[in-house]
Amino acid sequence: MVADLRGLFPTDDRRVRIRTNLMVYWDEAFFTTGPAEPTASDARVTVAGANHADLHYRGFSREYRRGRHGPHWFDYEDVTTAPKWHDLAGSYTAFGDVTELVGEGDDRYVIANVGDEITIRFDVDAFPEVADGWRRTFLICSDGWVKDGDLNTASGDRVGPFLHRGQSAYPLQQVRYSADPERAAALELQTRRVEPPAGSPTVPDAR
């Protein structure tokens, strides 16, 4: 994460304190007094959209720690398909081609369940050759929401209601996700139904 500190210091004291109520592990922190934006001689940015995106079930990578109290790491090559987290009941995006849902940061997005994975492919010809002495770094820009199945989460037992940028509060009070034609079109792809556990009340789509 990047924070612009220009104009925020009321005195000549440049000490900074970072506070959070989350369990965050910092492995590096640094600052720069250079320009706010890189110049053409410093960096070149190439934006490439997804050539293809496929949604499928994968499972869960092995979780481990480096040290006794360090953060969790994940071994992508060591995976289990056994259930690990309880499912949130409701309708999810069907497995298969979801390219049309990942192209832009908008209200048409993939509704993925625990253990799901999206494999995204990019056209190699979209990237220019790397000049001598330069190095290429890939950054994946994601735009979306994560819903926790915690008892303290509003409607934490179900996948809906679905968030969108036009709402003023959560859960939705008046404007439903499906009120917009483009969002309604995205909902047509949500044909993968996850039922609530046996004995639980019926869960509506809450669209």
N, C-alpha and C positions, 0 to 999 in steps of 0.2 A: 504494500500500500504506500501511496505517496501523499505527503501533506505539504502544501505550500505555506510556508511560515512568513512570507514577506509581509511586512507591515503589522505583524502581530505582537512584536516585543515593545512594551511601553517604556522600557529603560534600556541601558546598554548591557544588561545582564542577558546572556544568550543561553542560559541553562534551560533545558526542556525536561519536563516530567510527563511520562506516559502513564495514564491510568485506565484501567478497564475492570469490569466485573466478570469478565470471561476468563477461562483457563487458557491463556495464550502463552506460547513458548516463543521467545525471540532468539533467533540464532544470529542475527546481524542487524545493525542499525548504522546508517551513515547519512551525511548531509553533503550538499554541494552549494557553492555560491555562483555557479555558472548560470548561463541564460535559462529562462523558463522553458523555452522550446529549443530543441537541437537544430542547428543549422544544416544546410545541405552537405557541408563538409564533415559534419560530425556523425550523421546518421541518415540512412535512407529507409523509408517505410514503404513496404509493399503490402497492400490489403488484398487478401484472396478469400473469396467466398467458398462455401462448401460445394464440392463437385458431386458428392453423394453422401448421404447419411442413412445408416441402418440401425434400427432399434431392435434389440434382442435381449434375451436373458443370458446372463453370464454367471452370476453367483457372487461370492465374496472372497477377496484376497486375504491371505493370512496376515494377521495383525501381530506386531511385535514391538519391542522397545529397544533402543540403543542406550543401555544404562538403566539403572533402577528406577529413576524418576523422570526420565525423558519423555518426549511426546511419542505418540504412536506412529509407527511406520507401517507400510503395507508392501507385501511381496506379490507383485502382479502375476508372477509365474506360478504361484502356489494358491490355488483357488478351490473353494468348496461350494457345492450347490445345495448343501443342506440349509434349511431355514435358519435365519439368524435373528431377524427382527420381525415383529408382527406386522402383517399387512394392514394398510388403511383401506377400508372397504369403499367400493365405488367403481367408477369407470375410468379406464386408462387407455392411452393411445395404443392402437394395435401394433403388433410387431411387424417389422418390414421397413419399407422405404419411407423416411420422414424428412427427406431433403427440403420439402416445401415449408416445413415448420422450423427449420434452424437457420434459414437464410438471413433473417433480419431480427433486430431486437424489437419485438412487437408483442401484441397480446395473443398471437397464435403460436403456441409452444407445445412441446412434447410433455405429456403427463406420464412420468415414469415411476415405476414402483421400485421397492427395495430389491437390489440384485440385478436391476436392468442395466444395460450398457448401450451407448450410442457410439458406433464406429463411424468416424467422419473421414472422408477422403478428399484430398485437394489435387487440383491439376498442377503437376510439376512444372508445366510450361508457363504458369502464372508467375513464377519466381525468376527474377533475372540472375545471371551469373554473378558469383561472388568475386569481387575484384581482389587482386593480390594485396595481402596485408589486412584484409577485412575479415570479419567474422559474422555469421548469420545467427540470429537468435529468433526462435519461434515463440510467439505469444498467442495463446488461445483466449479470445474474449467471449465470456459467457454472460448471459443475461437471463435471470430467472429467479425462482423462489424455491426455498426448501421448507417443507412442512414437517414439524416434529410430531411424532405420535405420542407425546408426553401427556399425562393426565392434566397438566396445567395448560395445555394448548387448547385454544378454542376449537371445538369439533375435532379433537385430536384422534378420534376413532375412525374418521372417514377422509377420503381424499379431497372432497369439496368442502366448502365452496371455493371456486377458482378465482384467483386474483387477477385484476387487470388495472391498468394505469388510471382509468377514469374514476375509480372508487375513492371515497373520502374516508372510509373506515373499514375495519375488519372485525368480525365477519361482515359480509355485504348486508346492508340494511334495505336498500331500495333498488339500485341498479344491478341487475343480474348479469352475469358474464355473457349469457347467450343473447342479450338484447341487441348486440352488434352483429350484423350479417357475417362479417369476416370471422368473428369468434365462433359464431354458430357453425360455420363451415369447418372449423378446426374440431369442434365437438363431434362432428360426424365421423371422425377418425377414432373416436374413443369407444371402440367396440369390445375391448378386453375387460370383462367384468370380474371384479374380485368381491366375493361375497363375505359378509361378516361372519365371525365364528359362530358355531352352533349355539343356539340359545340366546344370541344377541338380537336386539330389535332390528327390523328392516331398516337399511340405510338408504335414503334417497340420494339422487345424483346431486342435488343442491346446485344446479347450474345457474 
